Amino acid sequence: MGKNDPTLEVCGGHDPMTDARPIHRVRVDGFWMDTTEVTNEEFARFVTATGYVTLAERQPRPEDYPGVPADKLVAGSVVFTPPAHAVPLTDVLQWWSYVPGANWRHPEGPGSSITGRERHPVVHVAYEDAEAYAQWAGKRLPTEAEWEFAARGGLAGQSYPWGGELQPGGRWMANTWQGAFPYQGTAEDGYARSAPVASFPANGYGLYDMAGNVWEWCSDWYRPDAYALEPAGPDGAVHNPHGPAQADSFDPQEPGMAKRVQ
């Protein structure tokens, strides 16, 4: 684990995506962060100690999903299921499928397991599951600003945690997709899906997988214009932002559904 120096500045929003704009200055106080993503091995210790049951393992309640037929209310999760041909990239349902029985113990659904994948990051973990694990471990989830500061590893204005070039010296620096998405993955980096944590070089703060591998939860509620709404201090920087209130969370692709930042 490493701790950054307090009140260091980071220039946020270095990305062409509209919800990563505008580029702005942020100042965060010191914080601790684990050097790797939480692994299956670590999550299993939490479950063994507490008996915790993840959201994907629970039977969905009819009151939470009004209008859904009873036979569809089956515990499970969404699994990456690549099609056999090119598809429009505007419809994520072309490559994400709800699979009954998929959860952290069975990442691809019934018949799959995490045996041999103890050092892979745990997946099919909802926000409330991640929060429960963090509390058990005596930790907390980072804010979006803290996560971005940590991901940059001391660099500012760069596209990647290691600098401005995707493949410095022709080397893959993270577990990412190669090939035509989502139907033709070439796995040039050595991994078709998740990779064991720390399989690629650490960033400047000694943190691994701050790009690629799996999505990671932040504590902020999401809205696409959050950066534009953050008030700057007298020094021109936003200090320790925590994102919008839950009531103000908004995703134009799914209006009416409050979301956390990933």
C-alpha positions in Angstrom: 0.0 0.0 0.0 1.1 3.5 -0.6 0.1 7.0 0.6 0.3 10.1 -1.5 1.5 13.4 -0.2 -1.4 15.6 0.9 -2.8 18.3 -1.2 -1.2 17.5 -4.5 -2.8 18.7 -7.7 -4.1 16.5 -10.5 -5.5 17.8 -13.8 -8.7 15.8 -14.4 -10.6 15.1 -17.5 -7.9 14.2 -20.0 -10.1 12.2 -22.3 -12.2 12.9 -25.4 -15.3 11.5 -23.7 -17.7 14.3 -22.9 -18.3 13.2 -19.3 -14.5 13.5 -18.7 -14.7 17.2 -19.5 -13.8 20.0 -18.8 -10.2 19.5 -17.9 -9.7 21.1 -14.5 -7.5 21.2 -11.5 -8.3 19.0 -8.4 -6.6 19.0 -5.0 -6.9 15.9 -2.8 -5.7 15.2 0.7 -3.5 12.2 1.4 -5.1 8.7 1.3 -4.1 5.0 1.3 -4.9 2.7 -1.5 -4.3 -1.1 -2.0 -1.6 -1.9 -4.6 -3.9 -4.3 -6.5 -7.5 -5.0 -7.2 -9.3 -7.2 -4.7 -8.7 -10.8 -5.7 -11.0 -13.9 -5.6 -8.8 -15.2 -2.8 -9.2 -12.1 -0.7 -12.9 -11.8 -1.3 -13.4 -15.5 -0.4 -11.8 -14.8 3.0 -14.3 -12.0 3.6 -17.2 -14.3 2.6 -15.9 -17.1 4.8 -15.5 -14.8 7.8 -18.9 -13.1 7.5 -21.2 -15.4 5.5 -21.9 -12.5 3.1 -24.1 -13.2 0.1 -23.5 -11.0 -3.0 -26.3 -9.3 -4.9 -25.8 -11.6 -7.9 -26.4 -14.6 -5.6 -29.7 -13.3 -4.2 -33.1 -14.0 -5.6 -34.4 -10.8 -7.1 -37.5 -9.3 -5.3 -40.6 -8.6 -7.4 -41.0 -5.2 -5.7 -37.6 -4.2 -7.0 -38.4 -5.2 -10.6 -42.1 -4.3 -11.2 -43.5 -5.8 -14.4 -40.8 -8.5 -14.7 -42.4 -12.0 -15.1 -41.8 -14.2 -12.0 -39.9 -16.8 -14.1 -37.3 -14.2 -15.1 -36.5 -13.2 -11.5 -33.6 -15.5 -11.2 -30.3 -14.8 -9.4 -27.5 -14.1 -11.8 -25.4 -11.5 -13.5 -24.3 -10.0 -16.8 -21.5 -11.9 -18.6 -19.5 -10.7 -21.6 -20.7 -12.8 -24.5 -18.9 -11.8 -27.7 -20.9 -12.2 -30.9 -19.6 -14.1 -33.9 -19.6 -11.0 -36.2 -19.5 -7.3 -36.2 -22.4 -5.5 -34.5 -23.5 -1.9 -33.9 -21.5 -0.5 -31.0 -24.5 1.5 -29.9 -26.2 -1.6 -28.4 -24.3 -3.1 -25.5 -26.9 -6.0 -25.4 -25.1 -7.3 -28.4 -22.2 -8.4 -26.2 -23.5 -8.4 -22.6 -25.9 -11.2 -21.6 -27.8 -11.9 -18.4 -26.7 -15.4 -17.3 -28.7 -17.1 -14.5 -26.2 -18.5 -11.9 -23.4 -16.2 -12.8 -21.7 -14.7 -9.8 -18.3 -14.2 -8.3 -17.9 -17.9 -7.7 -19.0 -18.8 -11.2 -17.8 -15.9 -13.5 -19.1 -17.3 -16.8 -22.2 -18.9 -15.2 -22.9 -22.5 -14.0 -20.1 -24.8 -14.8 -17.4 -22.2 -14.5 -15.4 -21.6 -11.3 -12.6 -19.5 -9.8 -10.4 -22.6 -9.2 -7.0 -21.6 -10.6 -8.1 -18.0 -10.7 -7.4 -17.2 -7.0 -5.2 -14.2 -8.0 -7.6 -12.8 -10.6 -9.7 -9.8 -9.5 -13.1 -10.7 -8.1 -15.9 -9.9 -10.6 -19.8 -9.7 -10.5 -19.4 -7.5 -7.4 -22.1 -4.9 -7.1 -21.4 -1.5 -5.4 -23.0 -2.7 -2.1 -20.8 -5.8 -2.2 -17.7 -3.8 -2.7 -18.7 -1.4 0.1 -19.4 -4.3 2.5 -16.0 -5.8 1.7 -14.2 -2.5 2.3 -15.9 -2.0 5.6 -15.0 -5.5 6.7 -11.4 -4.8 5.7 -11.3 -1.5 7.7 -11.1 0.5 4.5 -13.3 2.5 2.1 -13.9 3.0 -1.6 -12.0 5.9 -3.2 -13.7 9.0 -4.6 -13.4 9.5 -8.3 -10.8 12.2 -7.8 -8.8 10.0 -5.5 -9.0 7.1 -8.0 -7.9 9.3 -10.9 -5.0 10.8 -8.8 -3.8 7.3 -7.9 -4.2 6.1 -11.5 -2.0 8.8 -12.9 0.9 7.7 -10.8 2.4 11.2 -10.6 1.9 12.0 -14.3 -0.4 14.8 -15.5 -1.9 15.4 -18.9 -1.1 11.9 -20.1 -3.4 9.4 -21.8 -2.3 6.4 -19.8 -0.9 5.7 -16.3 2.5 5.0 -17.8 2.6 8.0 -20.3 1.3 9.1 -23.6 2.0 6.0 -25.8 -0.2 2.9 -25.8 2.6 0.5 -26.4 6.0 1.9 -25.4 8.6 -0.1 -27.2 5.9 -2.4 -28.6 5.1 -3.7 -25.1 1.5 -4.1 -23.8 1.3 -2.3 -20.5 -2.2 -3.4 -19.4 -4.8 -6.1 -20.0 -6.9 -4.4 -22.7 -8.8 -5.5 -25.8 -6.9 -6.1 -29.0 -8.7 -6.7 -32.3 -12.2 -5.8 -33.6 -14.5 -5.2 -30.6 -16.5 -7.1 -29.5 -16.3 -10.1 -31.8 -12.7 -10.6 -32.6 -10.3 -10.5 -29.6 -6.7 -11.4 -30.4 -5.5 -11.5 -26.8 -2.1 -10.1 -28.0 -1.3 -9.1 -24.3 -1.7 -12.8 -23.3 -5.1 -12.6 -21.7 -8.5 -13.1 -23.4 -10.4 -12.0 -20.3 -9.1 -11.1 -16.8 -5.5 -11.4 -15.8 -4.0 -12.2 -12.4 -3.4 -8.9 -10.5 0.0 -7.4 -11.0 0.6 -9.1 -14.3 1.6 -5.8 -15.9 4.0 -3.1 -14.6 3.0 -0.8 -11.7 2.5 2.9 -12.3 4.6 5.6 -10.6 2.9 5.1 -7.3 3.4 1.3 -7.2 -0.2 0.6 -8.1 -1.2 -2.1 -10.5 -4.0 -2.4 -13.1 -5.0 1.2 -12.9 -5.9 0.7 -16.6 -7.4 -2.4 -18.1 -8.3 -5.7 -16.5 -11.7 -5.0 -14.7 -13.8 -2.0 -13.9 -13.4 -0.6 -10.4 -16.0 1.1 -8.2 -15.7 4.7 -6.9 -17.9 6.2 -4.1 -19.2 9.1 -6.2 -22.7 9.2 -7.7 -22.5 9.6 -11.4 -23.7 12.4 -13.7 -22.0 13.4 -17.0 -21.6 17.0 -16.2 -20.2 16.5 -12.7 -16.9 18.1 -13.5 -18.5 21.2 -14.8 -20.6 21.6 -11.6 -17.7 21.3 -9.1 -16.9 24.6 -7.4 -13.3 25.6 -7.5 -11.5 27.2 -4.5 -9.5 30.5 -4.4 -6.5 28.7 -5.8 -8.5 27.6 -8.9 -8.6 23.9 -7.8 -11.6 21.8 -6.7 -10.7 20.5 -3.2 -11.6 16.9 -2.3 -14.6 16.5 -4.5 -17.1 13.8 -3.6 -19.4 14.0 -6.6 -23.1 14.9 -6.8 -25.8 13.9 -4.3 -27.7 10.7 -5.0 -30.8 12.7 -5.9 -28.8 14.5 -8.6 -27.3 11.3 -10.1 -28.2 11.1 -13.8 -27.3 9.0 -16.8 -28.9 10.1 -20.1 -28.7 6.6 -21.4 -30.8 5.3 -18.4 -32.8 8.3 -17.0 -34.2 7.7 -13.5 -31.6 5.2 -12.4 -29.0 6.5 -9.9 -25.5 5.2 -10.5 -22.1 5.1 -9.0 -19.0 6.0 -10.9 -17.0 3.1 -12.4 
